[in-house]
Amino acid sequence: MKEKVREAALTGFVALDRRLPAAEAAKALLRKAFPDHWSFLLGELALYSFAVLVLTGSYLTLFFDPGMTQGVYAGPYEPLRGLRMSQAYLSTLDLSFEVRGGLLIRQVHHWAALVFVAAIAVHMLRVFFTGAFRRPREVNWIVGLTLFVLALLEGFAGYSLPDDLLSGTGMRTANTIVMSIPVVGTYLSSFVWRGPFPGHVILPRLYVVHVLFVPGVLIALITAHLILVVYLKHTHWAERGRTNRNAVGMPMFPQFVTKSTGLFLMIFGLLTALGGLAQVNPVWAYGPYRADQVATDAQPDWYVGFLEGALRVMPPWETVLWGHTFMWNVLIPAVILPGLLFTGLYLYPFLEKWIAGDRSEHHLADRPRNQAARTALGVAGIVFYAVLLAAGGNDVIAFSFRVSVNTLTWIFRVAVVLGPVLAFWVTRRICLALQAHDRRLLAEGHESGNVEQDVQGGLGEGHEALSPGQSYRLMVREVPRPLTAPRGELPRRQRLRLALSSWYYGDRVEVPVTPEQRRAIEERTAAPVEPEEPDAAAGAEPAGRGS
């Protein structure tokens, strides 16, 4: 049946190709190999969540009014009846209580936004830990990271539009962050808010940013990201028949199309179920925003919670110079820290390439244990983020466990410094232990569960040799060796590079391989051949082209 469907599709494309030359590209796309491992579906999870966001957001724009002019609520929700509020909050209440299906669409939209950001974050972690950012995919790493930054901005803008007391508190924090920027902060705040906070234009401006500017850039970058994925091909795990010179996977039609369509329907159904069953962002419970009030237990969405935590653990440092106040307690955690974090992420592929002295292409995915330093850095970053996220709710934790907020704040201050260091050391040791475990498996095999007796009468655990596929997965790996120092006096930059290379790649556990196996491993991990050269694996798609 599948063959008949494929033949019918190809016949249709042949007929179309006679009239439209672009059909040739479509036929090539149908033959493209797509990855078949579950971890590669994380990017699709983000893509389909974004599709749900666009669909539900288009519906919400028909009823939402971002105006900041004041009106009196006279709707069906009695606790708020008679209160003065902005048109933005009025229209949000109307969407929730008077528009048919409005509350469901609002909640589906909010859940889709949370899943969208989470899927991008986890997808970026998969790319980082497996080394899929290496040449020739550095540009795609930059595009993906920019998508993540824009998703944070888009989420914050949408979170702020209802103008309830919770979102208004977040807007007040944003205004404080902008004003903490030295020299230009007050001017920038006056430009964005058109006068003192809260102003009268910020919500209409955020609305345009939320429904027009950022979605347009997101769509453009997603398109560029997908084009680069198709052009460069995907990475794959080291298995028999999979080398650094090919791209093995399922064909786009009908296997990948069927699986991907099923994933989209599952995501759409799950988000709809969450929107109907799990309450999120009940704006009517917070009331309208008042500049002289703040919500108790005010917590932002999880993806900006680390900024809230950084603000809470930062000591109250301020400096007055030449009549200007430098608010280090806001500037460092909310401006400098995120700036350094994302700058480091943007530059990381190039930094690792410089440390390793590696200019070749890579299409085999790394097992995280084989890159101990990189994996340890990633885990340290996750712990750093997790501590800040927990610190963002220090008041809630203190109230729930009946502990002092001051004591808890000092605990988080210590943890945010020592936690990542401890996580790095522990993770690196675990990776080296797992490498040693792989070495024992290659040398001795699996434990069979049978007790054996040798000729001297000694008893021991029996072992079974690994299968060829298991041995291939453990032996075929790309781990650069530390750079060797040339003779003579070296400049400081070169000494730094050698020191970082030794620290990054010095600790490793070599696998027991014969000279013949070593030559076979080098052949399978060799850089991709040029397009005019024959491919290393017959019947596999050539690996992605690089510059």
C-alpha positions in Angstrom: 0.0 0.0 0.0 2.8 2.4 0.9 4.6 1.7 -2.4 1.4 2.5 -4.3 1.0 5.8 -2.5 4.6 6.6 -3.2 4.3 5.7 -6.9 1.2 7.8 -7.2 2.9 10.8 -5.6 6.0 10.4 -7.8 3.8 10.1 -10.9 2.0 13.3 -10.0 5.3 15.1 -9.4 6.6 13.8 -12.8 3.5 15.3 -14.5 4.0 18.5 -12.6 7.7 18.7 -13.5 6.8 18.9 -17.2 5.0 22.1 -16.5 6.9 23.5 -13.5 10.7 23.0 -13.1 10.4 23.5 -9.3 8.9 20.0 -9.1 12.4 18.6 -9.4 13.3 20.2 -6.1 10.2 18.8 -4.5 11.1 15.2 -5.7 14.5 15.7 -4.1 12.8 16.8 -0.9 10.7 13.7 -0.8 13.8 11.6 -0.8 15.5 13.6 2.0 16.5 11.5 5.0 15.0 12.7 8.3 16.3 11.5 11.7 14.4 8.7 13.4 15.6 9.2 17.0 13.0 10.6 19.4 15.4 13.4 20.6 15.3 15.0 17.2 11.5 15.6 17.5 12.1 18.3 20.1 12.5 20.9 17.4 9.2 19.8 15.8 7.6 20.1 19.2 8.6 23.8 19.3 7.5 24.3 15.6 4.0 22.9 16.2 3.6 24.7 19.5 4.3 27.9 17.5 1.7 26.9 14.9 -0.9 26.6 17.7 0.2 30.0 19.1 -0.4 31.6 15.7 -3.8 30.0 15.3 -5.1 30.8 18.8 -3.4 34.3 18.8 -5.2 35.1 15.5 -8.5 34.4 17.2 -7.7 36.4 20.3 -6.7 39.5 18.3 -10.3 39.7 17.0 -11.6 40.6 20.6 -8.7 42.1 22.5 -8.3 45.9 22.9 -4.9 47.0 24.1 -6.1 50.5 25.1 -5.1 52.1 28.4 -8.0 54.4 28.7 -10.0 53.8 31.9 -13.5 52.4 32.0 -15.9 50.8 34.6 -16.5 47.1 34.6 -20.1 46.0 34.4 -19.7 42.4 33.3 -20.8 39.1 34.8 -17.9 38.6 37.2 -19.4 40.2 40.3 -16.3 40.7 42.5 -14.9 43.2 40.0 -18.1 44.9 39.0 -18.0 48.7 39.4 -14.1 48.9 39.5 -12.2 51.2 37.1 -9.8 49.4 34.8 -8.1 49.8 31.5 -9.6 48.7 28.2 -7.0 46.0 28.0 -8.1 44.4 31.2 -11.8 44.9 30.3 -11.4 43.1 27.0 -9.5 40.3 28.7 -12.3 39.8 31.1 -14.8 39.9 28.3 -12.7 37.3 26.4 -12.8 35.1 29.5 -16.4 35.3 30.5 -18.5 36.6 27.5 -16.9 35.5 24.3 -17.9 31.9 23.3 -14.8 29.7 23.7 -12.7 32.8 24.7 -11.4 31.4 28.0 -10.5 28.1 26.3 -8.5 29.8 23.5 -6.8 32.1 26.0 -5.6 29.2 28.1 -4.6 27.1 25.1 -2.6 30.1 23.9 -0.9 30.5 27.3 0.0 26.8 27.5 1.3 26.8 24.0 3.6 29.7 24.8 5.0 27.8 27.8 5.5 24.6 25.8 7.0 26.7 22.9 9.7 28.2 25.1 10.3 25.0 26.9 10.7 23.0 23.7 13.2 25.5 22.3 15.2 25.3 25.5 15.3 21.5 25.7 16.1 21.4 21.9 19.0 23.8 22.4 20.2 21.6 25.3 20.1 18.5 23.0 22.1 20.4 20.4 24.6 21.6 23.0 25.2 18.2 24.7 25.5 16.3 21.5 27.8 18.8 19.8 25.4 19.4 16.9 26.4 23.1 16.9 29.9 22.3 15.5 30.9 23.1 11.9 29.0 23.4 9.5 26.1 24.3 11.8 27.4 27.3 13.7 25.0 29.7 11.9 22.1 27.5 12.7 23.1 27.5 16.4 23.0 31.4 16.2 19.6 31.3 14.5 18.2 28.9 17.1 19.5 30.9 20.0 18.1 34.1 18.5 14.7 32.3 18.2 15.0 31.5 22.0 15.7 35.1 22.9 12.8 36.3 20.7 10.5 33.7 22.3 11.4 35.2 25.7 10.5 38.7 24.5 7.3 37.5 22.9 6.3 35.6 26.0 6.9 38.7 28.2 5.0 41.0 25.9 2.0 38.6 25.8 2.1 38.1 29.6 2.0 41.9 30.1 -0.9 42.7 27.8 -3.9 41.9 30.1 -2.8 44.7 32.5 -3.8 42.9 35.6 -2.1 43.4 38.9 0.3 40.5 38.4 1.4 41.5 34.8 1.6 45.2 35.9 4.0 44.2 38.7 6.2 42.6 36.0 6.0 45.7 33.9 7.1 47.8 36.9 10.2 45.5 37.2 10.9 45.9 33.5 10.8 49.7 33.9 13.2 49.5 36.8 15.6 47.4 34.7 15.5 49.8 31.8 16.1 52.8 34.1 19.1 51.1 35.8 21.1 51.3 32.5 23.7 54.0 33.1 23.4 57.3 31.2 20.7 56.3 28.7 18.3 54.4 31.1 16.0 57.4 31.9 15.9 58.5 28.3 15.1 55.0 27.1 12.4 54.6 29.7 10.8 57.9 28.7 10.9 56.9 25.1 9.4 53.4 25.6 6.7 54.5 28.1 6.4 58.1 26.7 6.8 59.7 30.1 6.7 58.5 33.7 5.6 55.0 34.4 3.0 53.6 33.7 2.4 56.0 30.9 -0.5 55.6 28.3 1.1 54.0 25.3 3.1 51.0 26.5 0.3 48.4 26.0 -0.6 49.5 22.5 3.1 49.4 21.6 3.6 46.0 23.2 0.6 44.8 21.3 2.1 45.7 18.0 5.4 44.1 19.0 3.5 41.0 20.2 1.3 40.4 17.2 3.4 41.9 14.3 7.1 42.6 14.8 8.3 39.6 16.8 6.0 37.0 15.1 7.2 38.2 11.7 10.9 37.9 12.7 10.1 34.5 14.3 8.5 33.2 11.1 11.5 34.4 9.0 14.0 32.8 11.4 12.1 29.6 11.6 12.0 29.4 7.8 15.8 30.1 7.6 16.4 27.5 10.3 14.5 24.8 8.4 16.2 25.7 5.2 19.6 25.3 6.9 18.5 22.0 8.4 17.5 20.7 5.0 20.7 22.0 3.3 23.2 20.9 6.0 21.4 17.6 6.8 21.0 16.3 10.4 23.4 14.8 12.7 23.0 11.1 13.8 24.2 8.8 16.5 27.1 6.5 15.8 25.7 3.2 14.7 26.7 0.7 12.0 26.3 2.2 8.6 26.3 5.7 10.0 29.5 7.7 9.6 30.7 11.3 9.4 30.1 11.2 5.7 26.4 10.4 5.3 23.0 11.2 6.7 20.9 8.2 7.5 17.2 8.3 8.4 13.7 7.7 7.2 12.5 9.3 3.9 10.3 12.3 4.1 7.4 10.7 2.3 5.5 8.8 3.6 7.3 7.8 6.8 8.4 11.2 8.2 5.3 13.0 7.0 3.1 10.5 8.8 5.0 10.5 12.0 5.2 14.4 12.0 1.5 14.8 11.3 0.7 12.5 14.2 3.0 14.5 16.5 1.2 17.7 15.5 -2.2 16.3 16.2 -1.0 15.0 19.6 0.5 18.4 20.5 -2.7 20.2 19.4 -4.9 17.7 21.4 -2.7 17.9 24.5 -2.6 21.7 24.5 -6.4 21.8 24.0 -6.8 19.4 26.9 -4.6 21.6 29.1 -6.5 24.7 28.1 -9.8 23.1 29.0 -8.7 21.3 32.2 -5.8 23.1 33.8 -6.3 26.7 34.8 -3.5 29.1 34.0 -3.2 32.9 34.5 -6.6 33.6 36.1 -6.4 37.4 35.6 -9.8 38.0 37.3 -8.2 36.8 40.6 -5.6 39.6 40.6 -7.7 42.6 39.8 -6.7 45.6 37.6 -3.2 47.1 37.9 -2.6 50.0 40.2 0.8 51.6 40.3 0.7 51.9 44.1 -0.1 48.3 44.6 1.7 45.0 44.2 0.4 41.4 44.1 1.3 39.1 46.9 3.1 35.9 45.7 3.9 37.7 42.4 5.8 35.2 40.3 6.5 35.5 36.5 6.4 32.7 34.0 9.2 30.2 34.5 11.3 31.3 31.5 12.0 34.8 33.1 11.9 33.5 36.7 15.7 33.4 36.8 15.8 37.2 36.4 13.5 37.6 39.4 15.7 35.3 41.4 18.8 37.1 40.4 17.2 40.4 41.5 16.3 38.9 44.9 19.7 37.4 45.7 21.7 40.4 44.6 22.9 42.6 47.6 21.5 46.1 47.7 24.6 47.8 46.1 24.3 51.4 44.8 26.8 54.0 43.9 26.3 57.8 43.5 28.8 59.4 41.1 28.5 63.0 39.8 24.9 63.2 40.9 23.9 59.9 39.1 22.9 56.7 41.0 24.3 53.4 39.7 21.8 50.7 40.8 24.2 47.7 40.8 21.5 45.7 42.6 19.4 45.9 39.4 22.0 46.5 36.6 24.2 43.4 37.4 21.5 40.7 37.8 19.1 42.0 35.2 21.3 43.5 32.5 24.9 42.5 32.8 24.3 38.8 33.8 21.9 38.0 30.9 24.1 39.9 28.5 27.2 37.8 29.5 25.1 34.6 29.5 23.8 35.0 26.0 27.0 36.4 24.6 28.8 33.3 25.9 26.2 31.0 24.3 26.5 32.8 21.0 30.3 32.5 21.0 30.5 29.0 22.4 30.8 27.1 19.1 33.6 29.3 18.0 35.3 29.2 21.4 35.3 25.3 21.5 36.6 25.2 17.9 39.4 27.5 18.8 40.3 25.5 22.0 40.3 22.2 20.1 42.0 23.5 17.0 39.3 21.7 15.0 38.3 22.9 11.6 36.7 19.8 10.2 33.0 19.1 9.7 31.1 16.9 12.2 27.9 14.9 11.5 28.2 12.3 14.2 26.4 13.3 17.4 28.6 13.1 20.6 27.6 11.0 23.5 27.6 13.5 26.4 29.8 11.3 28.5 32.5 11.4 25.9 32.8 15.2 26.2 33.2 15.5 29.9 34.1 19.1 30.1 31.3 20.3 27.8 28.7 18.2 29.6 29.9 19.4 32.9 29.6 23.1 31.7 26.1 22.4 30.5 25.0 20.9 33.8 26.6 23.7 35.8 24.6 26.2 33.7 21.4 24.3 34.4 22.1 24.2 38.1 22.9 28.0 38.0 19.5 28.6 36.3 17.6 26.3 38.7 19.0 28.0 41.8 18.0 31.5 40.5 14.6 30.2 39.5 14.1 28.8 43.0 15.4 32.1 44.5 12.6 33.9 42.6 10.1 32.3 44.9 12.0 32.8 48.2 9.1 34.5 49.8 6.7 31.6 48.9 9.3 29.0 50.1 9.8 30.9 53.4 6.1 31.2 54.1 5.5 27.5 53.2 8.3 26.1 55.3 8.2 28.8 58.1 11.8 29.9 57.6 13.3 33.4 57.6 13.4 35.1 54.2 16.8 36.6 55.0 18.2 33.2 55.9 16.8 31.7 52.7 18.2 34.5 50.7 21.7 33.9 52.0 21.4 30.2 51.3 20.6 31.0 47.7 23.5 33.5 47.5 25.9 30.8 48.5 24.2 28.1 46.3 24.3 30.3 43.2 28.1 30.5 43.5 29.0 27.0 44.9 26.2 25.0 43.2 27.5 25.3 39.6 31.1 24.6 40.7 30.0 21.5 42.6 27.7 20.4 39.7 30.6 20.8 37.2 33.0 18.7 39.3 30.5 15.9 40.0 29.3 15.8 36.4 32.8 15.6 35.1 33.7 12.7 37.4 30.5 10.9 36.5 31.3 11.3 32.8 34.8 9.9 33.3 33.3 7.0 35.3 30.9 6.2 32.5 33.8 6.3 30.0 35.7 3.8 32.3 32.5 1.7 32.3 32.4 1.7 28.5 36.1 0.6 28.5 35.4 -2.3 30.7 32.4 -3.4 28.5 34.7 -3.3 25.5 37.4 -5.3 27.2 35.3 -7.8 29.2 31.7 -7.7 27.7 28.4 -7.8 29.6 28.0 -9.8 32.8 26.2 -13.0 31.8 24.7 -13.7 35.3 26.4 -17.1 35.4 29.1 -18.0 37.9 32.2 -19.6 36.2 35.1 -21.5 37.7 38.6 -21.2 36.2 41.2 -24.0 36.1 42.7 -22.9 39.4 39.4 -23.3 41.1 38.6 -19.6 41.4 35.0 -18.4 41.0 34.0 -15.3 39.0 31.2 -13.6 37.1 30.8 -14.8 33.5 30.9 -12.3 30.6 29.4 -12.2 27.1 31.0 -10.3 24.3 29.2 -7.2 23.0 27.3 -7.3 19.8 29.0 -5.6 16.8 26.4 -2.8 17.0 27.1 -2.1 20.6 30.9 -2.2 20.1 30.5 0.3 17.2 28.5 2.7 19.3 31.2 2.7 22.1 34.3 2.8 19.9 33.3 5.3 17.2 33.7 8.7 18.9 35.2 12.1 18.1 37.1 13.4 21.1 39.9 15.9 20.3 43.2 15.5 22.0 44.8 18.4 23.9 47.0 20.7 21.7 50.7 20.1 22.0 52.9 23.1 22.8 55.5 24.0 20.1 59.1 24.8 21.0 60.2 28.3 21.9 58.6 31.2 23.7 54.8 31.5 23.1 52.6 34.6 23.2 50.1 34.9 26.0 47.1 34.1 23.7 48.7 30.8 22.6 49.6 29.9 26.2 46.0 30.5 27.2 44.8 28.3 24.4 47.1 25.5 25.3 46.0 25.7 29.0 42.3 25.6 28.1 42.8 22.7 25.7 44.6 20.7 28.4 41.9 21.5 30.9 39.1 20.8 28.4 40.4 17.5 26.8 43.1 16.3 29.2 40.9 14.1 31.3 39.7 11.1 29.2 39.5 7.3 29.3 40.9 5.7 26.1 39.0 2.8 24.6 40.9 -0.5 24.0 41.1 -0.9 20.3 43.5 -2.7 18.0 45.4 -0.9 15.2 43.0 -2.2 12.7 40.0 -1.0 14.7 41.7 2.4 15.1 42.1 2.8 11.4 38.4 1.8 10.9 37.3 4.4 13.5 39.4 7.1 11.8 37.8 6.2 8.4 34.3 6.5 9.8 35.0 9.8 11.7 36.9 11.3 8.8 35.6 14.7 7.4 32.9 14.4 4.7 34.1 14.1 1.1 33.6 16.7 -1.5 30.4 16.5 -3.6 32.3 15.1 -6.6 33.9 12.3 -4.6 32.2 9.0 -4.0 30.3 8.7 -0.7 31.7 6.4 2.0 28.4 4.6 2.6 26.4 3.3 -0.3 22.7 4.1 -0.3 23.0 6.9 2.2 22.4 10.5 1.7 25.7 12.6 1.5 26.5 14.6 4.5 25.8 18.4 4.7 28.0 20.8 2.8 30.2 23.1 4.7 32.1 26.3 3.9 
